[in-house]
Amino acid sequence: MRNVLLERDEALAEAARAAEAARSGNGRWLLFRATPGLGRTALLEEVVRREATAGGMRVLHARCSPEESAFPFGLVRLIFADAEARTDADVDASTEAGAEDIPFADPPAAEEQQIFHRLVASLARTAARRPVLVAVDDLHDADAVSRRWIGYLARRLAGLPVLLLLTECLTEHLDKDNTALPGATGTSVTLRPLGPGAVARLALAGPARTGKQDADRAELCVRACAGNPALVHALLADLGEGPPPGRLSDLAGRRYRDVIGHWLRARATPRSRRLSLAVAVAGDGPAPLGGRPLQEAADPGPAHPGPAEPGPDGHDAPADSPADALGLGRLFSHPLAREAALAAAEPAELDALRRRIARLLDEQGAPAAHVAAHLLHIELRTDRPGEEWMTQSLEDAAEDAVRDGRTDEATALLRHALTAPLAPARRAGLALRLAALELPHSADAGIRRLRAALELHADGHERAAVAPALGAALVARGRTDTAMHVMRQVGSAVEDDELVRVLQTTAALMASHDAIAWRNAVARMRELAATAPATVEPLACGLVTEYEAGAGGLSAAEAMTRVLPRLKAPVDPRLRTGWLGSAATLLQWADRLDEARALADECLPAPPALPDLTDIGQQCLISVRAEAALWIGDFRRVIAENAPLLDARTGQGLRMPHLVSMVALAHHELGHRAPARRLVATLDEASASADSSWEWNELRHARARMHMAEGNWQAALDDYLSCGRGQSARDFVSPVATPWRSGAALALVGLGQPVRALDLAEEELRHARTWGTPRTVGRALRAHGAAVGGRRGLESLQEAVAVLRQAPAPVELIETLLDLGQARIGAGNGRKGRDDLHEAHTLALRLLAPGSHPDSAPVTGRLVRAAEDALRTGGARRTHRVAMGSAALTVAERRIVELAAAGRTNAEIGAALHLARRTVETHLTNAYRKLGVTRRTQLASCLGAAGTGNPSANPSAARDMTALA
């Protein structure tokens, strides 16, 4: 059996039964129907061969062609010309109708019936001498009159020794009327695609076809050919050596593509071609159509449902699923077949299909991303229709992509939307959103797009809506002076007083990135705060408060009396993020870190979505969110939240020195020195010299801290002093943000210059006491203790520890405990000194615990290493475990901690347990140290984590490693 006749036993058996009936005088018709390439012609020829030899039947053979389908009686003439050529020599054929008696024109109905009768009678006389097999291949290409005669003959086969064997392409029923064949005298057989086993046999035919690569080739044939033998042979001919390809261009030959292309271009009817391309196009997107919608996509005109088509399994399929009946969905589910089909189509034809499919998906309420996926494939043309639904779908899909962090996809969608003809306001709005996406990746491209959006507007109000975005982008690029010029220029053309004040206040927020512009802006804000509308005044007040806090003339308590009431006041929506950014900054400086982060989280999208850097307020909130997490020691959160933005800004993007500083410090604290250095190295000092933004002072301070940790005192001192000069140029003397004097004092102590260090430390302590938060005072006291040394130094360090225990300042507390422990050991009080070092080690382990994941890396952060070095140097004994955490609490301590965690005051706890208040305080102090906490609100989480049996909640209690004790 030939390869192409695999799995055709049922069809051959049906043909044998029909032939046997015809030989016995009971004529039958048999129709083989199949989609192209399934071997219907080969099957017909096999039946003809069998019946001509073993069956003894006389064969009249004709093959129809589309070139002759317009000529009446074309098929009939072929059949009877073949009959004449095959007439036995000893038979007189003069009484038989011959091909010359058949007209060349379409006769009237009555005359047509006479001709039909005469031809059937002639065929009956021929069959009376010897049974006849009339084999007609590709009946779908026959002319209309001949198809009517075939139907006429089929209705009269009873009693005739004639087998009428026909083949027809299944797809042609989509466009042509069926030949009327009566069910009483015959049957049709729909050829199924080959099953996977048969396809594999074809693919593996021949020697040495048993290896893994051959199995992969067979699997590719199964998936990419939909059981079509012609495609299998074509694909096998195209496959070269190596692994199976993923694209058409990877095939060694072109036969597979040409088979599909030839059928679509030369053999398919217009409607079957449209349906095939519709299936291929729909399958190329994320949401393929099916059933009636697919027909609508393929047929833009009135619906032609027609009769039910047999499905691939031979059973009737629903009338509204022709694609399933033809097996198109199965074929074009593979990308190789889709590529071949789409390559055979004209671009304009595909564009029209994609538009219709996108429109249908839009009308069905499909996700915007599914609609946009088809719109993105439409070729760009000057005559493209700019329908609103298309633009809206692209815009909605971009929003979804932004939320999921798929910035590149969102950018492509908005760029595509902007190719349509749009009203200026609509174009400007899309340009603004696109610029916000482009800015982190390509700062100059984003700024150019924002400039273009600004120029689209002639109206002052509309320009005023775009100017803040352009100004924010320029600030992020380090061009604050240009941003201020844009804001002044746009504001000068606005006559609305309230809008002018909004622009002035927004510009003042931008001016904080320039030393000179900042002073001038604050002066204007002082004047504006007295007369500004109630919705503008909060931000004006916040900016003035920021300046005065930095200038050392304000305490944290005074700042909070200004900020907190205004958080409940209504604020102009155009200033909302700016006001919250200013308020969050002041809350962070005042050590109200949870409240500061809450304001940031309220406005910023969750990663991996990127914040909008065309919003100057969001720029502020990004900084607050990162620094607040750094201050509480949540180093992994700093990295996780900001890595997407830092990754996006590589190449032509923004420098963002403050964010780089925060992430670099987080890496450094976790012991990731190389990534920290690489991040800092991406920013060159030449950029900082031309930019007076406070962000560069943050970078210098971060770099100094990294030098200090490595014992590079001189480099640290240079960076601290450089930071101080930059801050002084902005009138910023307070240690709330960059405590450069404390750092410089410690560096000078390391360099052996305590006198100079003491001057800086005392000045720092004076400013810190003015601000008055435990963090700033404790930091300054630590530097003062290191500089003054001796008994006074011990007193300062002891005070620093006591103060820092009241603040959410774990890093500063650990560092100060290390200094205090070492100072005590140096003064001869080794026991207390080692207790301090143990506490520092405990807190460092808790702070840097990697989390609950079983594969988490061991704790190796900077503070842990520093504590272990200090313990080793201080003569601590080695043991197998450090007692800490909930397991280290005494029974009395645990009872008190549980009551405190439940919200009881010390007095209430004493009354409940019949203890003195001082005893309660002592037990709580010891419990704080063992649990590694600094605030009462942290007790509940510690006890809860311990109760779960989670070893990460009590890191060293779960560590069997040898630790210093």
N, C-alpha and C positions, 0 to 999 in steps of 0.2 A: 504493500500500500504506500502510495506517495505520502511524503511528509505533510503536504497541505491537506490531506484527507484524514488526518487524525481526528478522532471523535465524530466521524460522519457515518457511523454504522447505521444509525436509525434512519437517516435520509436515504442511504443506499437500499436498505431493506424496504422502505416505503416505495421506492422506485421499482424494485423487483416485483412487489405485489401488484403495482399498477400495470407493469408490463405483462405480467401473467394474465391479469384480467383482460387486457387488450388483445392478447393472442387468442384468448378464448371467445372473442367477439364482443366483449363488454368494455368498450372504450373508456379511458380515464384521462383526466388531465392532472398534472402534478406541477406545482409552482414552488421553486426554490427562491426564497427571499432572504436577503442578507445585506448588511452594510458593506461598503467597499472593503475589499481585501480579505474577506472571510472565505474565499475560494468557491463561489457559486459557479463560476465558469468551469473550473477544474472538476467540480462535482458533476456538472452536466456532461462534460466530455467523458468522464469515467462511466457514467450510465450509458451513454451512446456507444462507447467501446464494448461494454459488456453485452448490450442487446444486439448489436450488429454482428457479434461473433457467436457467443453462446446462445443468444436468444433468437437469432435468425431473423430479426426485424429489418425491414428496409428503412433507411434513415433519410429524412428530408431536413436539412440543416440550414438555419439562417441566423445571422448575427446582426442585430439592429445597430444603427449608429446615429448620433445626434445630427450629423450632417444631412441625413436623408429623412429626418422625422417630419419635414414640412411637405413631403411629396406623397399624395394619396396612393394607397395600395403598394407602397414601397416594400413593406415586409412581405405581403402576399406574393408580389412578383418574384422576390428572392426564393420563396418556398417552391413555387411552381416552376421556376426556371431550373431549380435543383431537381424537381420531379422529372422534368423532360430529360435532363441529362442522365438520369438514372433509370429511364424506361427500358425494360428488357427488349432486346433486339427482335425477339419473335412475337412481340405484342404490338398490335395495331393501335397506335395512340391517336388516330385521327378523330375519334369521337370524344376524346378528353379535352377539357378546357386547358389551353396553354397560356404561357406568360404573355403571348402576343395578343390574347383576347381580353386582357385586363386593361381597363381604361387608365389614363394618366390624370384624369380630373376627378374631382369629388362629384359623384353622380347624384341625381335626385333620390329621395328615399325609396320610391317604388323600384327604380332601376337598380339601386344598391342591393335591395333584397334579391332581385333576380340574379345579380352577379354572385352574391353570397351563396345562393342555392346551387348555382351551376358549379361553383368551385368546390363546395362540400360534396356534391354528387360525383365530381371528377375524382376527388380524393377517396371517396367510398369505393369507386370502381377499382382504383389502384390498390387499395387495401384488401379488396376481395381476393386478389391474386396472391398477396403476401402482406402480413401485418406491417403497418407503417408506424414509425416513430417520428413525429414532427418535433424537432428540437429548435426552440427559439431562445437565443441568448440575449439578454438585456432588453426585455420586452418594454421597459420604461422609455426606451429611445425610439419605439415604433411610432409610425404615423397614426393619427386618430382613426382613420378608416380601417386600417389593418387591425388595430386593437379591437374595434367593433366586430370584425370578422372572426378574430380569435374567440371572442365571447360567443358569437353565433355558432361556431364550430363546437365549443365546449358544451353548449346546450343540446347538441345533437350527437354526442359521442355514444350514447347508449345504443348498442347493437352494431357498432362499428369496431373493427379490429384496429383501432388507432390509439396510440399513446401520445398525448400532447404534453411535451416536457418543456417547461418555461423557466426562465430565471428573471429576476427583477431586483433592482437595487431598492432597499427598504427606504432610503431617504427620499426617493422620488415621489412617494405618496404624499409628501408634504406639499407638493406643487401641482400634481396631476391627478385627474380622476382615475380611480381604479378601473382596470379592465373587469367587466362584469363576468365573473366566472361562477357558475352555479355549484353550490355545495353538493348537489346530488351526484355529480359525475366526477368529482375530484377533490383534491385537498391541497393546501399550501403548507409548506414546511419552512419555518424561520430558522435559519442557521445560527446557532449560538456561537459566541466567541469561544475560543479554546480555553480550557481550564488551565490552571497553573501547572499541573503535571504534564500536560501535552506541550505547553510552551517550553517547559524545562527540557523535555525530550528533544524538541527542535534545537534549542540552544546548545545542548550538550552532545548533539549528534556528531559523530566523527571520533577519531582516535584521540587519546590523551586529554579527555575532557572531564577530569575528576578532581582537579585541584581547587583550592580556596578561591583563586581568582576566577576560575571558570564558573564556580557556584555563584559568585557575585555577578558575573555577566548574565547568568541564567535568571537570577533574581531581578536584575535590571530589565530584562526582556519581559518578565512577568508583569512588572509594575508599569513599564512605559509603553507597552503595546496593546494592552486591554484585550489580549487573546486573539489579536488579528495576525494571521500567518504572514501576510504580505509585509506588515510592519516588522515582524520578528526577523524575517529574512533580511530586510533592509537594514535593520539595526545591527544584526550580526555582521553584515558586510561592512558596516561603518566602524565597528569597534576595533580600535587598535590595541596595542599592548598596554599594560598598565591597569590601574584601577578603573572601575566604571566611572564615566564622566558625569558631572553635575549639570553641564550646560551643553547646548548644541555645538557651540564653538569648540568644545573639547573633543568632539568626535573626529575620528580620522577621515571619514568620508561624509557624503551628503545625501546618500540614498534615503535614509529615514526621513529627513526633512523634505526631500523631493516627493516622496510618496504621499505624504500629507498635503504638501503644497499643490501637487498635481491634481489631487482629488478636489481640493477647494477651488482651484483656479479653472480647471478644465472639465471636471465631471460633476461636481455638485450643482444642484439646481439653486437658483437664487435664494430660496427660503432656507434650504438645508445649509447652504453656506452661511447665511446670517445666523442661523441657530447654532451652528458649530462655533462660529467666532464669538457669539454671545456666551456660550459655555466656557470657551477658552478665556475670554476677558473676565467673566465673573469669577472663574476659578483662580485668576491671577490676583484677586483681592482677598481681603480677610473674611468676606461674607458672601459666598456664592449664592446666586439666586436659584430657585427651583420652581418647577411646575408652571402655573399660569404667569407669574411675573417674568420668568425667563422667556416665555413666548412673547410677552409684551415688549421685552427688551429687543428681541430679534425681529419683531414685526411691528414697526411703528404705526402701520395702518390698521384697518379693521381686523378683528380677530377672525381666524379661520380654523376653528377647532377640528373640524373634519371628524371622520370615524375613528374609533379606537384603534391604536396601532399595537401589533403584537410586541411584547417586550423581548429582551434578550433571551429569556427562558422559554419563549414560544407561547406564553400565555398572554391574554389581552392585557394591555396596560391602559391606565386612565387616559382619556382623550387630552387632558391638559398636561401630559408629561412626555412630549415627543423626544426630549433629550434623553430621558431614561430609556425609552423604547429603542432609540438608536445607539445606546451605549456610549453617548458622547461624554456624559459625566464621568464615567469610568476611564475613558481614554484621556480626557483632558485634565484629569486629576494629577497627572504627572507633569512636572515642569518642562521636560523635553518635548512632549507633545504640544503643550501650550505654546512654547517658543516657536515650534514649527508652524503652528496654525497662525500665530500672530505675524510671523515673518511673511506669510503668504497674502496678507491683507494690505490694503492701501491705508496709509496713515489717516486720511480723512474718514475712511470707513470705520477704523478703530476709534477715532475721536467721537464719532457719532454714537457708537455703541457704548463707549464709556460714559458719555453724557446721559444716555437713556438709563443705563444701569444705576448711575449715581442718583439720578432723579427718582427712580423707582425705590431705591434704598431710602432716600430722604423722605419720600411719601409714606413709606412703611414704618418710619420712626426708627430706623437703624441707627446705631451709634455714629456720631459725626466722623469718627476715625474711619469707619467702613466706607462712608460716602467719599471722604476726602482721598482715600487711597486710590480711587478710580479717577478723581479729578486731577490728581498729581501726575497721572500718566498721559494726560491729554497734551499733545504737542502745542507749543506756544505759537500762535499765529496772530497777525495783526487784526484779523477779522473775527477773533474769538468773541462770542456773545458774553456779556458780563451780567449774567442773571444773578439776582440778589441771593437766591437760595444757594447758589454755588459759593459765593463769597462767604455767606453765613456758615455754611458747612465747614469750609476751610478754617474759618475763625474759631468755630466751636471745637473742631478737632485739635487746633493748636492749643486751646485752653486745656483740653484733656492731657495733651502731651506735656505741657508745662507742669501740671500738677504731678505727673508721674516722673518728672525729672528728665524727660526725653527732649532736651533742648534742641538738638540738631533737627529732629523731626518737626518740632514746632516752628523752627525757623524756616524750614523748607515750605511748610504749609502757608505761613504768612507771606512769604515771598511770592508764592504762587497766587495767593489772593490779590496781591498788589498788581498783578499783570492785567487784571480786568479793568475796564473803564469805570472809574469811581468818581463820585462827587468829591470835591476838595476836602470837605470835613471828614468824610468817610476814609479817604486816603490818608489823611493826616493821623487819624485815630489808629489805623492799622500800622502806619509807619512808627508811631510811638511805641506800640507794643512790640513790633519787630526790633526796634532799636534797643529796647530793654533786654531782649534775648541776645542780640549781637554784641552788646557792649562788653560783657566779660570776656568774650572770645577775641573780639577785634574792636578795640576801643575806638580807633579812628573811623572804622566803618560805621559803628553805631552813632558816633557824633555827626558824621556826614548825613546819615539818614535823618537825624533829629533836626539838623539845619534845614534840610529839604522840607521836612514837615512844618517847620516854622515859616518858611517862605510860601507855603501853600495858602497861608491866611493873610488877608489884608486887614481884617477887622481886629481892633486892639484887644478885645476880650478873648478872641480865639487865639491870638498870638500869646496872650498872657497865660493861656492854658498849656502851651507847649514850652514856653521859656523855662519854667522850673525844671523840666525834664532835661533840657539841653544843659542848663546850668549845673545840675547834679552830675551829669555825665562828664562835663568839663572839670569839675572838682575832682571826681574820681580819677581823671586822667592827669591830675596835677596842674591844671591850668585854671586856678582859681581867679586870677586877674581877668581872664577872658570871660569866665562865668559871670563875674560882677558887671562887666561891660554889657553883656547880653541882658542881664536883669535890669540895669539902668536904662538901656535903650528901649526895651519893651515897656517898662514902667512909665517912661516919659510920654508915651503915646496913649496912655490910659487916662480917662477922665473920671472914672468911678473911684471915689476916695477910698472906699473900703477895699476895693481890689488893689489899689496902690499900696495900702498898708499891708495887705497879704503878701504882695511881691516884695516889699521892703523887709518884712520879717523873714521870709524865705531866704532872701539874699543875705540877711544877717547870719542865718544858720550856715550858709555856705561860707561866709567870711571867716568862720572859726578856723578855716584851713590856711589862712594867711595872716601873718603877725600884724601887719599894718592895717589891713582891712578890718581885722577883728576889733581893734581898739575903736576905730571909727564907727563900726556897726554897733558896738555896745553903747557908745554915746547916743546914737540915734534911737536905740531901743529904750534907753532911759527916758528920753523925751516922749517916745511913742507910747510907752506903758501908761503914761498919765492920761492920754487922750484916746487911746485905741479902743475900738469896739470890744465888747466883752468876749467875743469869740476869737479875737486876735491877741488880747492882752496876756493869756497864759504863756504863750511861747515867748513873747517879748520879755516877760518877767523871768522865765526860765533861763533865757540867754544871759540876762544881766546877772542872775544868781550864779550861773556857771562862771562868769568872769570874776565876780567878787569872791567866790569860793577859791578859785585858783590864785587870785591875788592875795590870799591870806587874810582877808578882812571879814570873814564870815565863819561862823561855827556850823557844824552839821545840824544841830538843833534848830538854828535860825533858818537854815536852808529848807529844812523839812516843814517849818511853819509856813513857808511860801508855797512849797510844792504840793503838799498833801491836800489842802483844801481845793486847789485848782484842778486836781485830778477828777473831781466830781463836776467841774464846771463845763458847760457846752463850749466846744471849740470848732472853729471853721473847718469843714471837712478837708479843705485844701491844706490845712496846717496840722492836721491830726497826727500824722506820723512824725512830723518835725517836733511837735510838742511832746509826744510820748518819748521820742529819742532824747530830748533835753531832760525830761523828768526822770527817765530811766538812768541817765548818766549821773544825776544828782543822787538818786536813790542808791546807786552802786557805790558812789563815793562815801555815802553815809552808812555803808555796810548793811543796807537793806537789800541783800542780794536776791532773795526770793521774789520780792516785789519788782525789782528791776528786771529780772528774767521774765516774770509774768507779763510785763508790758511788751518786752521783745517778742515773746511767743505769741502774743495777741496779734501782732502785725506781720510777723515774718512767716513765710511758708516753711513747712517741715521738709527736711532733706528727703529725697535728693532734689526736690524743686529748688531753683535758685531764687534768691531775693531780687527785687527790682532795684537795680543800682541807678535808675533814673529818678528815684525817689530819695532825696537827700535825707529824709527822716529815716528811711530804711537803712541807709548807710550808717547812721548813728546807732541804730538798734542792732545791727550786725556786730558792731564793736562792743556794745554793752553785753550782748548775749555771750560772746566769746570770752570777754574779760571776767564777767561774773562767774562763769564756769571755771575759769582758771583760778580765781581767787579762792573758791571753795575746794579746790583740789580735784575737780572732776576732769582730769586731763584727757581721758578717752572721749569724753563728750565734746570737748573743744575740737578734737581732731575730726570726729565723726560728723559733727554739724557743719564744719567749714571746709572739709576736704573737697566736696563737689565744686564749691566756688573757686577754691585755689587751683583745682585741676583745670577748670574752665578758663582761667585767666592766663594759662601758659601761652607762649608765642606772642601774639600781637595784642593780648588782653591788657588788663589793668594791673598796676603794681601792687596796690593794696598793702602798704607796709605795716599798718597796725595789725591786720588779720594775719599776715605772715608772721609777725612777732609773736602773737598769741599761740598760734599753732606750733611754731618752732619751740617756744618755751614748754608747751605741753609735751612735745616729743622729748625734750631735754629732761624734764622731770621724770618721765617714764624710762629714762636710760637709753633712749634712741638718739644717740649723739650724731650719727652720720646724717639722718634725715633732717635733724635740726640745723646742722651746719649748711646742708644743701639749700634749705629754704631761705636762710639768711643770705646766702651767697647769691641768690637770684636778684637781689636788690643792691645796686651799686651806689656808692656814696656820692658820685657825681650828680645823680638825680636828686639826692637830698639837699645838696648845696644850692640847687636852683629852686627849691621848694621849701617854704617855711611852714608847711603843714605840721600840726602836732603829731601826725602819724609817724614822721621820721624820728621824732624824739622818743616815741615808744620803741621804735626799732633799735635805736642806740641803747636804750635802757635794757632791752631784752638781750642784746648782744653782750652788754657789760655783765649781766647776770650769768650768762654762759661762760664768759671768761673767768669770773669769780669762782664758779664751781670747779673749774679746771686748775685753779691756783695761779692763773695768769694775772697777777695783781696790776701790772702796769697797763696792759691792754684794757682791763676792766676800768681802771681809773680814767684813762683817756676817753672811753665811751661815756662814762658817767658825767664827766665834766662837759663833754660835747652836748650831752642831753641837757645839762643844766643851762648851758648858754642858749640853747634853742628854746627852752621853757622861759628863761628870763626875758628873752626878746618878745615873748607874748604876755609878759607881766604875770607869768604863772610861777608862783613861789611855793605854793602849798604842796606838801608831800602826798596829797590824796591820789594822784595818778601815777607819777613817776618819782618815787622817793630817791632821787639821785644823790642827795647829800648823804643819806644813810649808807648807800652803796659805796660812795666815794670814801666815806670815813672808814668803812671796813677794809677797802682796798689799801688805804693809806696805813692802817694798822698792819696789814700784811707786808707792806713795804718798809715798816719800821719808822713811820712818821706819825706818832701818836698826837703830837701837839697840833699839827695841822688837821688831823682827823677830829680832834676834840672841838675845834672851832666849827667845823661843818656839822658835827653831831649836835652841838648845843643849839645852833641855828635851826636845825631840823626839828629838834624837840620843842623849840618855842613855837614854830608853825604848827606842829602836830597837836600841841595842847590847845592851840586856838581852834583848830577844827574839832578836836575832841572825841574822835571815834577810837575805840580800843585798838583797832588795827594800826592806825597811823601812830598813836602814842606808843604802842608796844614795839613797833618797828624802830622808832626813833630811840626808845630806851635801850634797845639791843645795841644799836650803834654807839650810843653814849657809853654803855657799860664796856664795850670793847675798847673804846678810845681812852677812857679814864683809868681803867684797870683797877687792881687792888680791891680794898674793901668797898669803896664807892662803886666800883664796877660791878661787884657782886650784888650790891643793893639795887643798882639799876636793872640788872638782869632778872633778879627776883621780882621786882616790880613789873618788869616787862612780861614775865610769865603769867603773873597774876592778872594783868590787864588783858593779855591775849586769850586767856581762858574764857573771857566773856564775849569773844568775837568769833565770827565764822572765818577764822584765819588759820587753818591747820598747818599750812606751810610755814608761816611765820612762827607759830607756836613750836613746831618741831625744831626749826633752826635755833630758836632762842633757848629751848631746853638743852640742845647740844652745847651751845655756848656756856650756859649755866653749869651743866654737868662738868665740862672740861675745866671751867674756872674753879669750881669747888674742889675738884681733884687736885688742881694745881695749888690750891690754898691748903691742902692737907686734909680735906674732908671727903675722903674717897667714898665712904658709904653713901652719903647723900648725893654725891656727884654721880655715882653709878646708877642710883635710883632715877635720877633725871635722864641719864642716857638710856636706861631701860624704857622709861616712859616714851622718850622720843622714838625709840626703835619700834615700840608697840604702835604708836600713832602712825608712823611711816608705813608699817606693814598694812594697817587697816586702810590708810589713805590710798595706797597704791595696789591694794588687792585686785587682781585681774578680773574677778568676777566668778560666776558659778560654773562656767563651762569647764568640763573635765579636761579639755585639751589646752586650757589657758597656760600661758607661759609663767614661769615662776617670777616672783616679785624681784626686780633688780633695779628699781628706780634710784635716782640720785640720792634721795633722802635716806632710803634703806641702806645704801652703801656708806653714806656719811655716818649714820648711826652705828653700823657695824664696825667701821674703822675707829670711831671714837671709843666704843666699848673695848675693842681690842687694845687700843693704845692706853686706855684707862685701867687695864689690868683685870677686866671682868673674867670670871671663870666660864668655862664652856660646859654646857649641859645639853641634853637631848631635846629640850623643849622649853619654850618661853611661856610661862604661865600668864595668860591674858584672856580677855574676853569674858563672856558670861560664865564660863566654867571656873574662872578664877575668883568669882565673887564668894564672899562668906555668906553664911545663912542670914545673918543680920543685914548685910549689905543688899542681898537679893530682895528681902522683904521691903526694905526702904526704897529700893529702885522700882519695884513693882508698883508701890503706892505713888511714887513720884511720876512714873509713866502714866498712871491713871489720872493725873491732874491734881493730886493732893499737894497742898503747900507744906513747907517744912514744919510749920506750927501744927497743922492737922496731922502730919505723920507722927510727930512727937506725942501728941495726945492719944493717937490710936495705939501706939506701941509703948506708951509710958516711958518715953525717953526725953532727955533734955534736948532743946533745939540745937545746941552746939554739937551734941553727939550725932544728931541727924546730919548736920552739915559736914561733920568729919567723915561719916560713912559715905555720904554722897560724893565728896571730893575723891576718896579712894576709889569708889566705883567708877567715876568719870575717867580716872586714869586707867583703870583696868579695861574699861570698855572702849577707850580711845575716842571719847566724845567730848564735846565742849559745851553743849547746850542741853537743857532739860528735854527739849522737843525731840532729841535724837534717841532718848532712852527706849521708847516703845519699839522703834524699828530694830534696835539691837536685841532686845529680849525676844521679839517676834522671830527674827532671823535665827537666833540661837535655838528657839523652840522647834523650828522646822528640821533641825539636823543638817542644815546646809553648811558644809565645812567652809565655804567661801565667806560666810558671814563672820567667821571667827578664824582668820587665816592661819595664825601661828598655832592655834590650838589643834588644827588639823594637819599641821606639818610635822612629819617625822624626821625632817632634816635636822641636822645639828645646828643650833642657833646659839648666839651669844647670850649669856644670862648675867 
